[in-house]
Amino acid sequence: MNENQSIIELVVRAREGDRQAFGELVTQFESVVFAIVLRRLRNRSEAHEVTQEVFLRAMRKLPQLREAERFPGWLRQIAVRMSINRAVRRPAEASCAPETFNGLSSGGSEPLEGILRTEQATELRDCLGRLRDLDRETLMAFYFEGLSLKQMSDECGSPIGTIKRRLHTARNRLRDEMLAIQA
């Protein structure tokens, strides 16, 4: 029996309520999920916590997975979404960028520009928070994490054209949110 058939068999058994089979799936995929989460959060303890949450969600949602052979990609997608959600929802750090201090030490309008940039960043974060999960995750992955369309396609298991459409739609929705707060 090859590895793919073994995974399919474990998924089928886990879907039927076999906790030992699900435990074997966790053992097989834990390092992959942890790597995905760690890459986004860059914090080991937080990554361990989110990894556990990913497997809890996967266990609850497993009956909804129609095709057992899609389990690895489906699990990765859960890990990506949950880590992006955690990154977006974590409180803003209290530290200041070095440019902030440079602006304060020199005269002129630079301090005002720094305040305006901070205010715009806060508005952007608020508007991102009001978007649907998929829109927010798409924008965060492309603009904040610097993932390419190809990388996003691989992680989501969707064609590049679909990722482009999601990105276009998410940009428009973010623009609408930004315009709404200015009105």
C-alpha positions in Angstrom: 0.0 0.0 0.0 1.5 3.4 -1.0 1.6 6.4 1.2 -1.4 8.1 -0.5 -3.6 5.0 0.0 -2.6 4.9 3.6 -3.6 8.5 4.1 -6.9 7.9 2.4 -7.6 4.9 4.6 -6.7 6.9 7.8 -9.0 9.7 6.7 -11.9 7.4 6.0 -11.4 5.7 9.4 -11.1 9.0 11.2 -14.3 10.3 9.5 -16.0 7.2 10.9 -14.9 8.2 14.4 -11.6 6.3 14.8 -9.6 8.6 17.1 -6.5 6.4 16.7 -6.6 6.9 12.9 -6.9 10.7 13.4 -4.0 10.6 15.9 -1.9 8.9 13.1 -2.9 11.7 10.7 -1.8 14.3 13.3 1.5 12.5 13.7 2.1 12.5 9.9 1.1 16.1 9.3 2.0 17.9 12.5 5.4 19.1 11.3 4.0 20.3 8.0 1.2 22.3 9.7 3.6 23.7 12.3 6.0 24.9 9.5 3.1 26.6 7.7 1.9 28.3 10.8 5.4 29.3 12.0 6.3 30.9 8.7 3.4 33.3 9.1 3.5 33.9 12.8 7.2 33.8 13.4 6.6 32.9 17.1 7.2 29.3 18.1 4.9 29.2 21.1 2.1 30.8 19.2 2.7 28.5 16.3 2.4 25.4 18.6 -0.9 26.8 19.9 -2.4 27.5 16.5 -1.2 24.0 15.2 -3.3 22.4 18.0 -6.2 24.6 17.0 -5.8 23.5 13.3 -6.1 19.9 14.2 -9.1 20.5 16.5 -10.8 22.3 13.7 -9.9 19.6 11.2 -11.3 16.9 13.5 -14.6 18.8 13.8 -14.8 19.5 10.1 -13.5 16.2 8.8 -17.1 14.8 8.1 -17.4 17.7 5.6 -14.4 16.6 3.6 -16.0 14.7 0.6 -12.8 13.4 -1.0 -10.4 11.8 1.4 -7.5 12.1 -1.1 -7.7 15.9 -0.7 -7.0 15.8 3.0 -3.3 17.1 2.8 -4.3 20.2 0.8 -7.4 20.8 2.9 -5.4 20.6 6.1 -2.8 23.0 4.7 -5.6 25.4 3.8 -7.0 25.3 7.3 -3.5 26.0 8.7 -3.0 29.0 6.3 -6.3 30.5 7.2 -6.0 30.1 10.9 -2.5 31.4 11.1 -3.4 34.5 9.0 -6.5 35.0 11.2 -4.2 34.9 14.3 -1.7 37.3 12.7 -4.4 39.8 11.8 -6.2 39.6 15.2 -3.1 39.9 17.3 -2.8 43.3 19.1 -0.5 45.9 17.5 3.0 45.9 18.9 3.9 48.8 21.1 7.3 49.4 19.5 7.9 52.2 17.1 9.7 52.1 13.8 13.1 53.9 13.7 11.7 56.4 11.2 9.3 57.6 13.9 12.2 58.8 15.9 13.9 60.4 12.9 10.8 62.4 12.2 10.5 63.6 15.7 14.1 64.8 15.9 14.0 66.9 12.8 11.8 70.0 12.3 9.3 70.7 9.7 6.2 68.8 8.8 7.7 65.3 9.2 6.1 64.7 12.6 2.7 65.5 11.1 3.4 63.2 8.2 4.3 60.4 10.7 1.0 60.9 12.6 -0.9 60.8 9.3 0.8 57.6 8.3 0.1 56.0 11.6 -3.6 57.1 11.4 -3.8 55.6 7.8 -2.3 52.4 9.0 -4.8 52.1 11.8 -7.7 52.8 9.3 -6.3 50.1 7.0 -6.1 47.6 9.8 -9.6 48.4 10.8 -10.9 48.0 7.3 -9.1 44.7 6.8 -10.7 43.5 10.0 -14.1 44.2 8.6 -13.5 42.1 5.4 -14.6 38.5 5.0 -11.9 36.0 6.0 -11.1 34.9 2.5 -10.7 38.5 1.3 -8.5 39.5 4.3 -6.4 36.3 4.0 -5.8 36.9 0.3 -4.7 40.5 0.8 -2.5 39.6 3.8 -0.8 36.8 2.0 -0.1 38.9 -1.1 0.8 42.3 0.4 2.0 41.6 3.9 3.6 38.2 3.6 4.9 38.8 0.1 3.6 35.5 -1.3 3.5 35.2 -5.1 0.4 34.2 -7.0 2.0 30.8 -7.6 2.7 30.3 -3.9 -0.8 31.3 -3.0 -2.2 29.0 -5.7 -0.1 26.1 -4.3 -1.2 26.7 -0.7 -4.8 27.1 -1.4 -5.0 24.4 -4.0 -6.7 26.8 -6.5 -5.7 27.9 -10.0 -3.7 31.1 -10.4 -6.6 32.7 -12.2 -8.8 32.1 -9.2 -6.2 33.7 -6.9 -6.0 36.7 -9.3 -9.8 37.0 -9.2 -9.9 36.7 -5.4 -7.1 39.4 -5.1 -9.0 41.7 -7.5 -12.3 41.2 -5.6 -10.6 41.7 -2.2 -8.9 44.9 -3.3 -12.3 46.3 -4.5 -13.9 45.4 -1.2 -11.1 47.0 0.8 -11.4 50.1 -1.3 -15.1 50.2 -0.6 -14.5 49.9 3.1 -11.9 52.7 3.0 -14.3 54.9 1.1 -17.0 54.2 3.6 -15.0 55.5 6.6 -14.1 58.7 4.7 -17.7 59.4 3.8 
